[in-house]
Amino acid sequence: MNATASAAPLRVGLIGYGLAGSVFHAPLVSATDGLVLDTVVTSDPGRQARAREAYPGIRIATGAEELWSRAAGPDALGLVVIASPNKTHVPLATAALAAGIPVVVDKPLAATAAEARALAARADRGDRGATFLSVFQNRRWDNDFLTLRRLLADGDLGEILRFESRFERWRPQPKGGWRESGAPEEIGGLLYDLGSHLVDQALVLFGPAVRVYAEVDVRRPGAEADDDTFIAVTHANGVRSHLHVSAATAQLGPRFRVLGSRAGYVKYGLDPQEAALREGLRPTVDTPWGEEPEPQWGRLGSGESPLTGGGAPVRTVPGDYPAYYAAVAAALREGGPAPVTAWEAAHCLDVLEAARRSSRDGVTVTLDALPHGALA
């Protein structure tokens, strides 16, 4: 979409009203100046009813094809958001771009880095369609991640030696559904789900990966897809990232443990924004948004244990998921870059594919040191 000076909000079509669509995308789109949630696509009657109740006056469509004719005209869509199951991401993004409608796709963008790069190249070329394609990586706006970025920028940690990041849960019974399916076409399992977030964060913080080692396991009885996975990433600058995603962790470790030459930073607990959104709170009316009480702040120190009060408390920067869609709206109106590009998503998928290969073959996989987001 070309930049426009129009003050009218951009109409948004949301495909999918499950967890991603109803908890994350619909509330955040609705909270963003310059965007308005216009249409929700779902064939499920219960989800249709819940969408109408939450957003009175919205349109309901039963299939995504109902959106493709709305690239122009008085009810034109300025953005399509794809929050449907993973296996639909590539075909729906391709159709949206071909129809001339800018698109946001929930992570993971695709099953493979090759598919992601093909989509990125198509968006860059235009192909008589839309040129805006972004991937929803909301965890770049988690409170702990924003705090760590500030500490790194200020040099408080010194030279970083190791970055440990965890998304661990205790869910001994599989929930089922496509997210936990072992069918390859579903792109299920934690490696591509929570692993997409942790790898993306590591690449943003420390740059491109050059080596990947992984242990991708299925631990719980009855589970089909990976539910306990460890990824070790060596970055081109020498930093090592140790990333853990698990649904089988009876005792949770720290969310972050970052070890530097001057100090370390340890942070427990999850960003509160997802829990707030699940409870029905909204960033436009429930303020302050993303704040965390002092007992949950991380600690910075050297030689002490944070579990016994060692180190100095570090005020947590408030989380800011609304910033993602604010950046999307600004990019569409002013012609700026997407807040998360498909090229960045492709490099993340390089690491995820390497992790799967590493675990399968019992090897360390070497990657080309592409700059994060490189057009190659």
Stockholm file with secondary structure:
# STOCKHOLM 1.0

chainA/1-376         MNATASAAPLRVGLIGYGLAGSVFHAPLVSATDGLVLDTVVTSDPGRQARAREAYPGIRIATGAEELWSRAAGPDALGLVVIASPNKTHVPLATAALAAGIPVVVDKPLAATAAEARALAARADRGDRGATFLSVFQNRRWDNDFLTLRRLLADGDLGEILRFESRFERWRPQPKGGWRESGAPEEIGGLLYDLGSHLVDQALVLFGPAVRVYAEVDVRRPGAEADDDTFIAVTHANGVRSHLHVSAATAQLGPRFRVLGSRAGYVKYGLDPQEAALREGLRPTVDTPWGEEPEPQWGRLGSGESPLTGGGAPVRTVPGDYPAYYAAVAAALREGGPAPVTAWEAAHCLDVLEAARRSSRDGVTVTLDALPHGALA
#=GR chainA/1-376 SS CCCCCCCSCEEEEEECCSHIIIIIIHHHHHTSTTEEEEEEECCCHHHHHHHHHHSTTCEEESSGGGTTTCSSSTTCEEEEEECSCGGGHHHHHHHHHHHTCCEEEESCCCSSHHHHHHHHHHHHHCTTSCCCEEEECGGGGCHHHHHHHHHHHHTTTCSEEEEEEEEECBCCSCCCSGGGCCCGGGTCSTTTTHHHHHHHHHHHHHCCEEEEEEEEECCSTTCCSCCEEEEEEEETTSCEEEEEEESBCSSCCCSEEEEESSCEEEECSCCSHHHHHHTTCCTTTSSSTTCCCGGGCEEEESSSCGGGTCSEEECCCCCCTHHHHHHHHHHHHHCCCCSSBHHHHHHHHHHHHHHHHHHHHTCCEECCCCCTTCCC
#=GC SS_cons         CCCCCCCSCEEEEEECCSHIIIIIIHHHHHTSTTEEEEEEECCCHHHHHHHHHHSTTCEEESSGGGTTTCSSSTTCEEEEEECSCGGGHHHHHHHHHHHTCCEEEESCCCSSHHHHHHHHHHHHHCTTSCCCEEEECGGGGCHHHHHHHHHHHHTTTCSEEEEEEEEECBCCSCCCSGGGCCCGGGTCSTTTTHHHHHHHHHHHHHCCEEEEEEEEECCSTTCCSCCEEEEEEEETTSCEEEEEEESBCSSCCCSEEEEESSCEEEECSCCSHHHHHHTTCCTTTSSSTTCCCGGGCEEEESSSCGGGTCSEEECCCCCCTHHHHHHHHHHHHHCCCCSSBHHHHHHHHHHHHHHHHHHHHTCCEECCCCCTTCCC
//
